Amino acid sequence: MGQQIAFQKADRLKVKPDPENLGFGKHFTDYMFEMDYTAAEGWHDARIVPYGPIALEPAATIFHYGQEVFEGMKAYRAEDGRILLFRPEMNMKRMNQSCARLNIPAIDEVFVIEAIMKLVAVERDWIPSKPGQSLYIRPFIIGTEPFLGVHPAESYKLFVILSPVASYFGDAVSPVRIYVEDEYVRAVRGGVGFAKTSGNYAASLKAQSKAGELGFDQVLWLDGVEHKYVEEVGSMNIFFKVEGEVWTPALNGSILPGVTRDSVIRLLRYWDVPVKEKRISVKKLFKKAEKQKLEEVFGTGTAAVISPVGFLKWEDRLIKIGKGEIGPLAKKLYETLTGIQSGRLKDELGWTREVTVEEAAMTD
């Protein structure tokens, strides 16, 4: 694109939240990034502006036809003061894959990463530094053309907002209880299951509420056709360690291709741990558990990084995974990934990208 990023200074800056009580997604920084798209001009008018309400017409596409995609990323403050992003290129590549499925114009991945780095540099004082904390980055695109009729919008907005966060589940390595959903369906092959779009998450809310009423933290979805094969958890991809081998559902068009999922697979192969991407029968998993051969279960995602699973419920059967605690492999993965992300460990795989103070020079 080669375009400049304008900066609008806020009249007043916010009081930063107590780092001991951040929660997740509750606080937002002083600024956000915004850019527009029209059929005539393409993506244009890139700017960093004060965080605030968005003015849209009531007939905007997003409200009626759900044309929206988003991403989830994080910025980390290293012990030596560096600011690090983790594999942002994968997030932008996935965003364009989501855009293609939702018929949204593609973004310039390199430019949007540059914009994110500038925004993070501007808001560097918002990045928390305690273990498990980070600055969550939420890029999203919405259709803005005002019309009532089913066809792709001709105008869009891209935003990036930032939120200082603690661990997604409170204690990042505390095992969760998961309910296997066999009534509702999240996605089917040929649909939008692989895209990161809001409708996927809206479709999961009913089952998530049902799981919560039963005393479970998350829902594990089965395939939408036969209701036999494991797909993913509401906010995570899922892994199973069975007799020394790690299994995870193969990407089949209805599963989100997680950045953390890919990172875990690459780490396991780097460590020579056998890992298979395959179709996994829930019935087979429970049989393995009955024979004490299901050694570990854990979810992966940007928000939680690694989330060990302590219990799985399917139909009238409840199984305890190991001792109901985080397993050694999940713990090693968690410590390695968070170590790389926070700069505590050497980044041997070249996954981190440093944000420099010079990125914020435009605001000085």
N, C-alpha and C positions, 0 to 999 in steps of 0.2 A: 504493500500500500504506500509506503514512504511518507505517510502523513504525520504531522506533529500532534502532540497531545497537549491540549490547552489545560490551564489550571485556574480554578476559581476559588479564591481564598474564603474560608468560613469567617463569619463575623465573630463567632464565639466558639471555643472548643469545649467539649464535654468533660465532665469529671470522670476519670477512669474508674472502672469497677474494682472492688476489693478482690485481689488475686486469690484470696482464700475461698471466695464464693462466686466463681465464674459461672458454673453450670455449663450447659452446652447450647449455643445459639440464642442466648438471651440478651447479649450486649452487642452493640454495633459501633464501629469506629466513626471518626469525624467525617471521613470522605468516602466516596464511591466513584467508580469509573462508569462512564456512559458513552455509548456510540449509537448512531442511527443508521438505518438502511432504507433506501428507497430504490425502486426499480430503475429510476433514471440516474441516480448517483452512486449506487452501490453502498458499501459501508463507508461512512464519513462522519465528520464532526466528533472526533475522539476527544474526550475531556475528563478531567478529574474534578468533581464538584462536591459540595457539602452533601453529606448523607441526609436524605429526606424523602418525603412522600413523592409518588410518581403520579403525574396528571395524565389520565387516559380517558378517551371517550367511552361512554357506556356500551357502545356497539363494538368496541375493540375485539379483534379476533380471539385474543387469549381468553376472554370471558365466556365466549359462546362455543368455540371449537377447539380450545385447548392446545393451540400451536405454541409449544414451549419446550425448551430443553435446558438442562443445567449440568453443572459439574460440582465436584467437591474436592478441594485441595487444602493443603496446609503450608504455613510458613513456620519455621522453628528457629528459636534462638539458641545458638550453640554456647557452650560454657566460655568460649573465648570471644564471644560477642558477635560472631558471624551470624548472618541471617540466611537460612537455607530453605529452598523449595525442593520437593521430592518428585522427580520424574514429571515435571509439568508438560513435557512434550506428549506424554501418553494421554493426559487429560484433554489436551487440545485436539489430539487426533480423534479421541473418542467423542468429543463434542461435535466434530464435523461428521462423524458417523451417525450420531443422533440427529443432526441437522438434515442429513440426507434422507433419513427415514421419515422425518416430520415435514419434509419439503420446505425447509428453511434454508436461505442462502448460506453458503459456506463462509466461514471466517478465515482470515489470514492468520494461521496458527502462530507464526513467528511474531507477528505484530501484537497479537493479544497477549502472548507471554511477556513481551516487552512492556505492555500496558500494565499487566498484573505486577510485574517487578517494580515499576515506578510507583504504583499505588501502595504496595507493601513498603517500599522505601519511605514514602511520605508518612505512612502510619507506623513506622518502626517502633515508636515508643509504646504502641499498643500490644506489642508481642510479649506475652508472659514468659517467664523463664523457669518456673518451677517444674519438676518432673511430671510428665504426662500432659503438660499444657502446651498450647500452640495458638497460632492465629489461623482460624478457619477461613478459607477463601471460597466464595460462592459466585462463580460466573453463571449467568443465565440469559437466555434470549426469549423474548415474547413477541408474538404477532400483535401489531398495533393498529392495523388498518380498520377503520370503522365500517362494518358492513354486516348484513345478516344474509348469509348464503354460504354454502359449503364449497369453498375453494381456497387455495393458499393466499395468505395475505401478501400485499405488495409493499408493506412497510413493517419494520421490526425495530426493536431496541435491544441492545446488548448492555447488560449491567454487570459489574463486579462489586460485591459487598464483602466486608470483612467482619469477623467476630472473634474476640479473644475467648478461648474455650479451655475447659478442663477436659478430663477423659469423658467419652460419650456415655459410658455406663457407671460413672462415678469412680469406681475402682477398676482400672483398665484391665486387670488380670483376674478379676473375680468371675468364676464360672457362672454362666447363665443357664436358665431352664428354657427349653425349646419345645414347642407344641407342633407336631406334624399335622398340617392342615390337609384334610382329604375331602372337604366339601366345596369350598370356594376355589376358584382358579385365578391365578395372577396373570399368566401369559401363555400364549401358544406360539408354536413355530409359524413364522410368516407375519406375526403381529409386531408389537413394539417392545417386547420384553427385553431385547438387547439394548434398547435406547434408554438414555437417562432422561426421562420425561415425567412430568408431574402426574400424568394419568396413571402410570404404573403404581405410584405410591398411594394415590387416592383409592385405587382398586384393592389395596391391601389393608385399608383401615378397619374394615368390618371384621376380618379375621384376626387382626391384631387386638382389637377390643375383646373378641371372644377368648383369645389366648390369655389376655390379662385377667379376665374374670375367672379363669381356671387356675390362676396363679403362675402363669408362665411369662417369660420376658419377651420372647420373639416367636415368630411363625416360620416353620420350615415348609416351603412350598413343594408340592409334587407336580409332575408334568400335567398339562392341561387336557390331555387326551385320554390316557389310561389311568391316571392317578396312581401310578406304581413307582415312578422313578423320581429320585431326589433332584431338585433344581437349585434353589438358593433360599437363603433366609431373607426376611424383609429388608434388612439394611446391610446384608453381608453375603459374600460367597461362602461356601461351606467345604470343609475338608474332613476326611476320616482317615485315621491311622489303623490299619487292619493287618495284624501279623507282620509288623515291620514295614509295611508298604503304605504309602499315602495315596488315597483316592480323592478325586474331586470331579464333580459333574463336568462333562465336556461341554464346551460352548456350542449350542445348537440353534441359536437364533432367538431363544426365549430367555436366555440367561445374560445378565449384565457382565461384560468383560472387565472385571475389576482391575484397577491398577495394583492394588495390594495383592490380589489373587495372582496376577502375573509375577509380581515380585517374589511371592512365596514359592511359586513353582520354580523360578530361576534360582532362588537360594537353595532349595532342596536339591536340585540337580547339581549345583555348584558344590554341595556337600556330599554328593553321591548317594543321596537318600532316594530309593525307588519311589517314583511318583507317576501316577497314571491319571489321565483325563479320560473318563469313560462314563457310560450310562450306569447308574447305580440304583439297584432295587432297594426300596425301603424294607421290604420283607427280608431280603438277604442280610441287610445291615442288622436287623433285630435278631436274626438267627446267629450271626457272628457274635453279637453281644451276649446272647444266652450261653454261648460256648466260651465266653471270656476272651474272645479274639478281637473285639473292638476296643483298641487300646486308648485312643484319643479322638476327640471331636473338637474342632475349633472353627470359628468364622473369621473372615478377613474383610477389612474395609477401611477406607480412609479415616472415618470417624473413630472407630474403636481400635484400629490396627489389627491386633489379634485378640479374639474373644473366645476363651475356652468354654466349652459346653459341658455342664455337669450332669444334666438330665435331659432325656429325650422321651416324649410321650407320643405314642401313635395308637389310635383306637383306644383299647382298654389296657394297653401295656405301657408301663413306665420303666425305663432302664436308667441305671446310674452308670456314668462313664468313669471307669477306673475308680478312684476314691472320691469322685465328685470334686476334684481339685484340678488345677491347671497341670497338664502333663509336661514331661521334660522337653518334648519337641516343640510344643506350643510356646513354652517359656523361652526356649532358645531362639525361636523365630521372633517373638516379641522383643526380647532384649537386643537382638541383632538389628531388626528393622528400626526400632526407636533409637538405637545407638547410632545408626547411619543417619537417620533423619535429624537427630540433634547434634551431630558432629562428634559424638563421643567415640565412635568407632571409625576406622578408616573406610572410606567409600571405595572399596576395591572394584565395584561394578559400575562406577561412574554415574550414579543415579541422582546426586544432589546438584543443585544449581545455586550459586551464591548471589544474593541480592546485595549490591553495594550502596553505600550512602550517596555515591555519585548519581545513582538513579533518581534521587530526589532533588538534584541541582536545580531543576526547573522551578522549584517552589521557594528557593532561597532569595 
